[in-house]
Amino acid sequence: MNRLLDFLRVDDIPRMSRRNYLYERRHVLIWGMFAGMVEGNTASIVAAKTFDGSPLLVTAVWTTPMVANMLTIIWGVLARGRSKVRLMTTLGLAAAFFVASITFTPNSPAACGWLFAAQLLMARIFLAGVVTLRSSLWQANYPESHRARIAGRIQRLRALMALLVVASASALFDWDPSFYRYVYPAAALLGAAAVVLLQRIRVRGEKREIADYRRQSAGHAAGAGRTFRSGLSEAVGILRDDREFARYCTAQFCLGSANFMVDPVLAFVVTRQLGLSYFVSSALLDQIPVIFLLLSIPYWAAYFDRAGVLQFRVINSAVWVVSFVISAIAIALVQFGGMPVSADPASPGPVRYVGPWVTAAVVLLFVARPLSGLGSGGGSIAWNLGHLHFAGRHNAEIYMAIHVSLTGLRGIIMPFVGKFAYQLSGSGSFVAAAALGVASLFQFRRLARDALRRPPDQPCPAGQSGSSTS
């Protein structure tokens, strides 16, 4: 129990980090409620049920965070030579503005669902910048020995607040779907309030880092387009020269692709083909996984600090693979054992499935989703900190930008691959996801073995100068 509630503690945080940790914890307490309302699963449920979304719209809404991640390289470049907290504040306020604009979006005609998707996309573009900058803030403010512990606590608090607001919002939407007009602007107000609390956070060594960067950049001023191109060239160079980081990104690409194939398809299946309510759909897709994420993060964080990111990812990937396999069995039961029905034969909407095999499938999904939450608990730590194993002190933003941009690339492609694979083969799409998960597991395992075989006095691979070794 002490470990489950350790995010309330500060006495085991190094003294030099406590002030920033307390201010960041207050910020995340409110920010989590805002961020929860624009997450992919929550938004896709609203698109499916409030806007009567087609499979294409549901998939598109689910992928909006991934499209935004593709542009993260911009934030990684712009962050150099600038105050991280000030830039995070600007980006957070811009995200809140677009979320607030959802109050003016009508829920008919069908085209309004695409307007909803566009508003979420704009909000997510700015939120992606906040995520990128937060990682470099953690590197500067928290020592390596406690970084996973601190990041895990912040992630748990954020997830807990998101869980509370999403559960409340889904109950309101079941009562009246038009309540989205009030829920989203209320969330935006919380987001705006949260970024104000960022102002009290100080980034250690930032003034010196900014001065060094500006001194090195003196006489090389360039326009934004040229700066972006140079940053993109640097990112390509890092992937070319830092072979270990490139291998790590490849393994993550396989694991992330598996997740992105599964989640939007599940959103469509549970809301439209199984006809579950807002609350039950949200419980299955979001609330249950988040509860297990919250329960697992302190244990994952302790293991991360002890084992390092590579061995950590081996175990984490295995949990994901099991969840993919169980989900594949559940979808197969719906596909081959469900009886199709339609409450309104004249309706052009998708057919619902009923029957004892469908009930068994729902039970299996309620087994798979906690495992998905366990995987997410570990993934939330490794996703935010894993790249720091490779990045130098002044390269954290660009390494994170590469990592997040690749997340966006697979997030744009794989949900649509999953959608078309599901239309062609049903449960076969989940079998393919499980195969990708197994591939990532073996790649992480090989990376971990190579790291153990490397002599202690051997120089780090390219790009690791001054990096952490967690």
N, C-alpha and C positions, 0 to 999 in steps of 0.2 A: 504493500500500500504506500510505503514511503516513496518508493521509486515512481509510482503512478502519479503522485502529487508533487514530485520534485520540481516541477516548473514553477511552483510557488516559492521555492527557496532562492536565497541569494548568498547564504553564508559560505557555500562551497565554490563560489565564483571568485576568481582572483580579484584582489582589491582594486587593481588598476582598471578592471573591466566592469566593475559593478555599476558605476554611474551610467555608462552607456547602455548596459543591459537593462537597467530599470526603466530608462526612458524608451528604449526600443520595445520593451514588454508592454508599456502603456500604449504605445502606438499600435502594436499588433492586436491588442485587446479590441480595438475599434476597427482596425483595418480588416481583420478576419471576417467580420460581418459584411463588409462591403465586397470583398473579393469573392466570398461564397456565392453571391448572387450572379456573378458573371462567369462562374466556372462552366466548363463544357457540358457536363452531365445535367446540371440544373437548367441551364439555358436550353438544352435540347429537349428537355421535358416540356418546358413552356412552349417551345416552337411546335412540338408534336400535338399538344393538347389545346393550348389557347389559340394558336394560329392554324390549327388543323393541318400541320405541316406534312408534306410528302416525304418519302424516304430521302430524297435529294436535299430538301431543306433541312431536315433533322441532321443529316450528315454534315451539311455546310455549316450549320450553327455550331455543331460540336467541334468543327475544325477551326473556328475563328481564333482561338488562342494560338493555334499552330501557324496560321497565316501570319499572325503578329510576330511570332518568334522568328520568322524568316527575316524580319527587318531589324532584329536585335543587333546585328553587326553595326548598324548606324549608331545605336546607343553606346556600344562598346568603344567606338571611335570618338564620339562626341564627349564621352566622360573624361577623356584624357585632358589634363590641364584645367579641369573645372571642379567646383565644389560638388561632391557627390550628394550631400544632403539637399543642397539648393536645387540640383537637377531632379532629384527624386521628388521633391515637393512640386515642382512644375509639372512633371509627368503625371503625378498622382491627381492633381487638380484637373488636368485635361481629361483623364480617364473618368473622373467623377462627372464632368460636364456631359460627356456622351451617354453615360448611364442615366443621368437625370433626364435627357432628351427622350427616353423611351416612354415617358408619361404622355407624350403627344402622338404616339404611334397607335393608330386604330387597329383592331383585331380583324378587320375585314376591309377590303377584299383579300384574296390569297396573297397578292403581291406585297401586302404589309408585312408578311412574315419575312420577306427578303429585306425590307427596311429594318426590321428588328435585327436581322443578322448583320446588316451593315453597321448599325449603331454599336452592337457588341464588338464587332471587328475593330472599330476605331478605339473603343475603350481598351481593348486588349492590346492594341499596338503600344499604347502608352504604359499599360501595366507591365508589358514585357521589359520595358526600360527600367522600371522599378525593381523587378526581379534581378536583372543583370547587375544593377548598382548595389543591391543589398548584399550580394555575394562578396564583392570587393570590400564592402564596409565590414563584413565579418572577418575577412582576412586581416584588415588593418587593426581592428579593435579587440579581437579575441585571440589568445594564444593557441597554438596548435594543440597543446595538450588538453584543452577544454573546448575546442571549437565545435566538435560534433555534439558534445553535451549541451552547449549553449544553443546551437542551431536547432537541435532536436526539441528543446523546450520552447523555443520561439515558434517552430513549426506546429507543435502540439497545441499551443495556445491559439494560433491562427485557425487550425483545423477545428478546434472545439467551438470557437465563436462562429465559424462558418456553418458547422453542424446545427447549432441552435437556430440561426437565422433561416437556414434552408428548410429545416423541419417546420418552423412556424409559417414560413411563406407557402410551403406546399399545402399545409392545412387551410390557409386562407384561399389559395387557388381552387381547392376542392369546394369550398363554400361559394366562391364567386370568381371565375377565371379573369374577370375584368380588373381584379384587384392589382394586377401587375402595374396599373397606372399609378398606384400609390406606393407599392413596395419598392420599385426601382428608384424613384427619386428620393425616397427615405434612405435607401442604401447609399445613394450618391452623397447625401448630406453627411452620413457617417464617414464615408471615404474622405471628404473634404476636411472634416474635423480631425481625422487620423493623421493626415499629412502635416497639419499644423503642429502636432506633437513631435514630428521629426526634427523640428528646428532646434531642439535642445540637445540633440545627439552631436557629438564631436568626433571627427575621424582622426585618429592618431597618425601623426606624421604627414597629414595631407598638405599643409602649407609648404613644407619642404619638397614634397613630391610635385606639387604644382609649379613651384619655382624651378625645380630641375627640368621639368618637361618644357616649360616656356623658354628656358635658357637654351636647351638643346634644339628647340624649334625656331629660335630667333633667326630671321633671314630666310625662313622657308615657309612663309605664310602662303596658304592656298585656299581656294574656294571650297565650299562644302562638298561639291561633287568630286573634286580632286582628293580631298581628305578621305572621302568614303572609298574612292578607288584605291588609294594607298593602303587604307585599312584592310580592304578586301584582299589586296595583294599580300599583305602581311599575314592574313589568316591562311591563305593558300600556302604561303611559305612555311608556316608553322606545321600544317598538316603534312607537308612534304618532308620537312627536316626532323620533326619530332615523331619518330616512327612509333614509339610506345603510345603516345597520345593518339595518334591516328588509329592504331589497333584498338585502343580503348573506345574511341568514338565509333568504330565499326561494330564492336560488340554491343554498345549501347544502341546503335541504330537498329540492330536486329531485335533487341528486347523491346525497344520503344515501338517498332513497327508492329510487333505482335499485339501490344496493348491497343494501338490505334486501329487495328483491324477489328478488334473485338468490341470495344466500348460503344461506338456509335451504333453498331448493329444491335447490341443489347438494348440500347435506348429505344430503338424502333420496335423491337420484338415485345418488350414488356409494356410499352404504352399503347401500341396499336394492335399487334397480333394477339397478345394476351389480355388486352383491355384493362390493365390495372389502373387504379386511380392515381391522382397526383401524389398523394401521400405514400401509397405503397410503392409506386414507381420510384419516388425519391428515396424511400427507405432502402430499396433494393440496389439502386444505382449509386446512391451517395451516402445515406446516413449510416447504414451498416458498415460499409468499407471505412468510413471516417472513424467510427467508434473503434474498430480494430486497429486503425492507424494510430489513434491516440493511445491505445493500450500498449502498442508494440514499440513506439518510438524510443522510450527510455532504454529498452533492452537493445534495440538496434544501435542506438548511439553509443552505449557502452561497448558493444562489439566492434563498432567502427573504430573507436579510439584504440582498441586493443589489437585488432587484426589488420587494419589498413583497408583502403578502398577496394583493392583488387580481390582479396580473399572474401571481403564483405559482399562484393557483387556476385560471387559464385553462389553463396547461400541464398542471397536475395533472388537471384534468377531462378533457382530451383523452386522457390515458393510460387513465383509467377507461373511456371510451367504446370504445376499441379492445378492451379486455378483455371488455366486454359483448357486442360484435359477435361475437368469436370464440367465446364461450360459447354464444351463440344458435345458431351454426352447429353446434357440437358436440351440443347438445340436439336439434336438428333431425335429425341423423344417427341418434341413438338412437330418436327418435320415428318416423321414416319408414323407417329401414333396419334396425333391430334386430329380431331374431327372439325373441319371448317364449317363455320356458321356465319350468318350475316343478319344483324338485327334489322337492317334496312336493305332489302334486295336492290333497291334503286340507287343506293349510295355507291359512289365510285371509290370509296375508301377501301383500305386493305381488309382482307378476310380475317376474322378472329378464329382462334382455335380453342376447343374445349375437350374435356374427356379426362379419364384417370391418368393417362400417360402425360398429359399436359400438367396435371397437378403434381405428378412426380418430377416433371421438369422444373417446375417452380421451386419445389423443395430442394432440388440439386443446385439451383441458382442461389438459394439462400445458404447453401454450403460453400459455393464457389466465391461468393462476394466477400465473406470474411477473409478468405485467403487472399483475395485481391487487395483488401485493406491492409493485411500484413505485409504484402509486397510493396504497397504504396508507402507504408511506414518507413521501411528501409530505403525505398527509392527516394523519398523526400529528403533524406539526409545525403545520400550519394549524389543525387542530382544537383544539389546546391553546393556540395563540397568536393566532389570527386575530382573536378578539373584542377583544384588547388594542389593536388599531388604532383602535377606536371608544370604548373605555371610559376614563373618567377614573381618576385614582389611587385614589379611594375607591369606585369603582363596579365594580371588576374582578369581585368575587364575584357581583354581581347580573347583570352582562353574561354571565358564564360560566354562571350558573344559567339564564338565558334560552336561551342557545345549547344547553346540555345537555338542558334540558327539551324543546326542539323536536326534538332528536335522539331523545329518548324517544318523543315523539308519533309521529314517522314510523316509529320502530322498532316501535311497537305495531301500527300500522295496516298498513304495507307488507309485512311478511312474510306476513301472512294474505292480503293482496291477491295477492302473488306465488304463494302456494300455490293459491288458487282459479283464478288465471289459468293456472297450469301445468296444473291438472286440466282446464280448458276448452280450452286451445289449445297446450299443450306449449311449444314453442320460441317461440310468440308472446309469452309472458310475458317472455322475454329481449329480444325486439325492443322491447317497451314500455319495459323498463329502459334500453336503449340510447337510445331517444327522450328519456327523462327526462335522461339524461346529456348529450345534445346541447343540450337546453334550458338546463341549468345552465351549460354551456360558454358559450353566447351571453350569458347573464345576467352571468356574471363578466367576460366580455369588455367588455360595455357599462359595467359599473362601473369597470373599469380605464381605459377611454377617458374617462369622465366625470371621473375623478380627475386625469388628465393635462391635461384642458382647464381645470380649475379654476385660476384665477390664484393664484400663491404667496401673495399677501397677503389672499386671501379667507378669512373666518372659517371654522372647522371647522363641519360640520353639528352639530345638537343632539346632546349626549351626548359630544362628543369633547374637551371642555375638559380639557386636561392629559393627553391621550392620547398614546400612542406613534404614530409615523408610519411604522412599518415596513411 
